[in-house]
Amino acid sequence: MSSFWVVGTKCKVLPQSALPQDGSAYYYGRSVVPAESKEVAVEKLISLLKEQDILAEVVLACIRYEDGDWSDDDFEIQLSFEKASSTDEIEIGCFVSEKSIKRN
């Protein structure tokens, strides 16, 4: 049985990626991944991101959805979880650029 994992990443986005870019060196994302284990979740996400010209530089965190508190989350994890659980597919979710973090 799969669990849903929330995987936080620090990524470089290649110029040809469809992800909107503002010239930041790094983009931070949180995605929801259905998988049997933490290791499989990370592997599946990194592979999917690479297909979309997004290179995961660092995995910042990987925790089971039900073990986290997402009530005050800027990455819209609850919405991503709803989508992932209805399709049983990876929901890449929200990315925040390095420049937008520095502005806040």
BELBEL-V183066 format. One record per residue. N is the residue number from 1. PHI is phi as a letter, one per 40 degrees, with the letter a starting at -180 (999 if undefined). Layout:
{{N & PHI} {N & PHI}}
This chain:
{{1 & 999} {2 & c} {3 & b} {4 & b} {5 & b} {6 & c} {7 & b} {8 & c} {9 & b} {10 & b} {11 & b} {12 & b} {13 & b} {14 & c} {15 & d} {16 & c} {17 & c} {18 & c} {19 & c} {20 & d} {21 & b} {22 & b} {23 & g} {24 & c} {25 & c} {26 & b} {27 & b} {28 & b} {29 & b} {30 & b} {31 & b} {32 & b} {33 & b} {34 & c} {35 & a} {36 & c} {37 & a} {38 & d} {39 & c} {40 & c} {41 & c} {42 & c} {43 & c} {44 & c} {45 & c} {46 & d} {47 & c} {48 & c} {49 & c} {50 & d} {51 & c} {52 & b} {53 & g} {54 & b} {55 & b} {56 & c} {57 & c} {58 & a} {59 & c} {60 & c} {61 & a} {62 & a} {63 & b} {64 & c} {65 & d} {66 & c} {67 & c} {68 & b} {69 & b} {70 & b} {71 & c} {72 & b} {73 & b} {74 & c} {75 & c} {76 & f} {77 & c} {78 & c} {79 & c} {80 & c} {81 & c} {82 & d} {83 & c} {84 & c} {85 & c} {86 & c} {87 & b} {88 & f} {89 & b} {90 & c} {91 & b} {92 & c} {93 & g} {94 & b} {95 & b} {96 & b} {97 & c} {98 & d} {99 & c} {100 & c} {101 & c} {102 & c} {103 & c} {104 & c}}
